[in-house]
Amino acid sequence: MTATPPDPLALLRSKSYVAILILAAIVGVPVSAAAYFFLALVDKLQGWIFTSLPNGLGFDGEPLWWPIPPLLLAGVLVALSIRYLPGKGGNSPADGFHAGEGPPSSVELPGILLAALATLSLGVVLGPEGPMIALGAGLGALAVRLVKRDAPARVQSVLAAAGSFAAISTLLGSPLTGAFLLMEASGLGGPTLGLVLVPGLLAAGVGSLIFIGLDAWTGLGTFSLAIPGLPAVGAPTGAEFLWALAIGALAVPVGIGIRWLGLFLRPHVERRLLLLTPMAGLAIAGLAIAYASATGKSSSDVLFSGQSDLGPFIANSASYSVGAVLMLIACKGLAYGVSLSSFRGGPTFPAIFLGSAGGVALSHLPGLPLVHGVAMGIGAMAVVMLRLPLTSVLLATLLLASDGLAVMPLVIVSVVVAHVLCARLTPPPPPEENRVPRRKPRTTQPAGARAN
């Protein structure tokens, strides 16, 4: 006889599920607080190292050579964390997000946090989302073990995943974006989810453009849910649709090149970790110095993840010449690839910043407004680097608020084009039996996606 599958509604009505919900809410409080204060510490250290310290030493602003000492120190600290501390500082960000890995153990968390703190506060071009996911998963699993050591593996997995959700709750601009990132990256929908999702996204985006176009021609309305009386935002045009195709295609070689650089350098760095990780830090510093020297802009445009600089960069984009923006894309892209090879952090925010810079550069050409170019650039670069199409659409649209929502159909087109081209141009992964695992498998059930 075939076993009857469990009834999801029966599980939802059970007392054990209510207990899990209560425990998840309780776990979310300390995990969110820990993530908040970790990010606050990173922000304070960045400001002190790159602004207050030069002024305190008597310099009139940040000297041109200033990125060298912090990046060299970052390489030393990260290399020591990877070599000598349990957990090897977490997973390499060059591999992107992972499905099917258990949460880090409590003994691995200090090494992961030290590597992340050195990476994020000392100017390396990586973001905080990877360490935050690991921190949340590790603290969630630890809380379960402290409450009940013999808790079932499924409960540990659920609470570890809840911890990851809490830690990344608003880091990506909205709890919705973080939730979709974790769900999409964890593979909860099975291997065919992406195959169904991408055509559906494309059909929805094209359908929305058709509705908008027909409304413009006939004046009969779009017949969609809407709140009247809000300020009007320009509807997408045919030229912008062509730009969506072009931006999706242009993002692919840039993103593939950055990932290739990280994966190419990583085995060389790993063989001589204590020597080459500091050298990678010096390379990042050199790229920042070259950009600042050539453009007269701040080296911070190249350094860091771009999370804090994204808004000011877009707002002040008129002060950047096309040459300066192209120099920024080249230097930050190379620094991003080097960072992926050697350090520990998340791959999301540098991709977002590079996508926005590409949109700013292309907006100088006819037929592409700035906001539309930035939104499509963010979505296209995010999907090339993350391989998560739905999350990439949400990142591009929610980060730009109402303007992003207005150009969502164009973002969808650029994301789908970039995603499909990237899949066709990227070599298939080796068979499972030939892969070398990046970390030792755990006995607990998967806690969701991890990226460090």
C-alpha positions, -999 to +999 in steps of 0.1 A: +000+000+000+011+035-007+016+056+025-008+085+028+012+118+027+009+140+058-018+166+058-003+201+059-034+215+075-034+190+102+002+199+110-008+236+110-036+229+136-014+208+159-001+220+192+035+212+183+033+236+154+020+264+177+049+256+200+074+260+171+058+293+162+062+306+197+098+294+200+106+310+166+092+343+178+113+340+210+144+331+191+139+360+167+144+386+194+180+378+205+190+369+169+177+401+155+194+421+183+227+403+177+226+410+140+216+447+146+245+453+169+270+435+147+260+457+118+262+488+140+297+477+151+308+473+114+294+508+106+312+524+135+345+507+127+342+517+090+337+554+100+365+553+126+391+536+104+384+555+072+373+589+085+380+596+122+415+580+124+430+599+095+417+632+110+429+622+144+464+616+130+465+651+116+457+644+079+435+667+060+410+640+050+418+605+039+453+603+023+454+586-011+474+557+003+452+552+033+434+520+021+466+500+021+470+494+059+433+484+065+432+460+035+465+445+045+452+439+080+420+425+067+440+399+047+460+389+077+430+386+100+408+367+075+437+343+067+443+335+103+406+330+109+404+305+080+435+287+089+433+284+126+397+288+138+370+261+135+347+265+106+373+282+083+355+315+086+324+302+068+319+293+032+336+311+003+313+337-013+326+327-047+302+297-045+272+319-040+243+307-018+241+271-008+212+247-002+212+217+020+238+227+046+233+226+083+238+256+105+273+263+119+280+249+153+285+272+183+323+266+182+324+278+145+305+310+151+335+330+165+356+323+135+328+332+111+321+365+129+358+375+131+364+368+094+332+388+086+341+417+109+376+420+093+361+417+058+333+442+063+349+469+085+383+471+067+371+478+032+368+445+014+342+444-014+317+420+001+284+424+019+270+413+053+241+391+042+262+359+042+276+362+077+241+373+089+225+342+076+251+321+092+249+340+125+211+336+126+212+299+117+239+292+143+222+311+171+188+296+162+202+260+164+221+269+196+189+282+212+171+249+205+199+229+220+200+250+251+162+246+256+160+209+247+191+189+238+172+160+224+150+181+201+142+164+168+164+173+138+134+188+120+127+212+149+164+222+149+163+228+112+131+249+114+145+271+142+178+275+125+161+287+094+139+310+115+171+325+130+184+332+095+151+349+086+154+371+117+190+380+111+184+392+075+149+406+082+154+442+069+190+441+056+178+438+020+153+467+023+123+446+032+115+415+052+098+402+020+131+404+000+150+385+026+124+359+030+123+352-008+161+351-010+162+324+017+133+304+002+146+306-033+182+299-025+173+269-002+156+251-030+124+244-010+104+244-042+124+216-058+147+216-088+119+224-112+108+256-095+132+278-114+122+262-147+086+271-141+093+304-124+114+321-151+089+316-180+061+327-157+080+358-147+087+366-183+051+361-193+039+383-165+064+411-174+054+410-210+017+409-202+021+439-179+038+458-208+010+448-232-017+461-207+002+494-203+006+498-241-030+490-249-041+514-222-020+541-238-035+534-273-071+529-263-075+548-230-097+520-217-076+514-186-053+487-174-080+469-153-055+462-125-057+467-088-047+503-081-051+531-055-063+563-071-048+598-065-011+589-063+015+608-082+019+595-118+051+578-128+060+575-165+049+542-181+076+520-198+081+527-235+091+505-265+126+520-264+130+510-227+118+475-235+147+472-260+170+486-233+158+459-210+170+433-235+203+450-239+210+455-202+202+419-195+226+408-222+254+433-211+253+422-175+262+386-183+298+389-195+305+414-166+291+391-140+306+359-154+340+376-156+338+386-120+328+351-108+355+335-131+381+358-115+371+348-080+370+310-088+403+312-108+422+329-079+407+310-050+426+277-053+459+296-056+451+317-026+441+286-006+474+269-012+493+299+003+466+314+025+487+334+050+507+351+022+482+355-006+452+367+013+470+398+025+483+403-011+446+401-022+439+429+003+467+450-012+453+444-047+419+457-036+436+487-020+456+494-052+424+494-073+407+518-049+438+541-050+439+539-088+403+549-091+406+578-066+438+591-083+422+589-118+388+604-110+393+626-080+364+607-063+366+589-029+382+555-027+352+544-007+333+541-040+354+511-048+358+498-012+331+481+009+300+464-004+283+496-016+254+491+008+257+526+024+270+543-007+243+532-031+217+559-023+242+588-023+258+575-055+225+575-074+214+608-060+247+625-070+252+605-102+251+638-122+285+647-107+301+616-122+313+617-158+308+587-180+345+580-178+345+581-140+315+557-139+332+533-163+364+535-142+343+527-111+327+497-127+361+484-138+379+489-105+351+478-082+343+448-105+380+436-103+381+443-065+348+423-062+363+393-080+395+394-058+373+397-027+353+366-037+384+346-040+399+353-006+376+368+019+343+360+037+311+379+032+280+380+010+279+385-028+247+405-030+254+442-023+285+446-046+264+432-074+236+457-067+261+486-067+277+475-099+243+471-116+233+505-105+266+520-118+260+503-151+225+518-153+239+552-145+265+549-173+239+537-199+214+564-189+236+589-208+225+573-240+191+581-257+159+565-246+169+553-211+159+573-180+182+571-150+158+553-126+148+528-153+185+520-161+194+517-125+165+493-117+172+471-147+210+471-140+205+461-104+182+432-114+204+419-142+236+420-122+220+405-092+206+375-111+240+369-128+258+368-095+231+352-073+213+330-098+180+338-080+156+354-105+127+362-082+149+377-055+167+398-081+134+413-093+124+421-058+157+437-050+156+460-080+120+470-075+117+473-037+150+492-033+137+520-056+103+521-038+074+534-060+097+542-090+109+506-089+074+492-088+066+512-119+094+497-139+090+462-126+080+448-160+112+460-175+132+446-146+116+412-152+126+412-188+162+422-181+164+396-153+150+368-175+174+377-204+204+378-181+194+346-162+189+325-194+220+338-211+241+332-180+228+296-177+237+290-214+271+305-212+281+290-178+297+255-179+276+228-161+288+218-127+308+186-123+289+154-113+281+152-076+304+122-071+334+143-085+328+174-064+350+182-034+327+194-006+336+229+007+327+219+043+321+187+062+285+176+060+264+178+092+240+154+108+212+179+112+186+186+086+191+215+062+184+249+077+180+268+045+205+287+024+240+297+035+264+321+020+295+334+038 
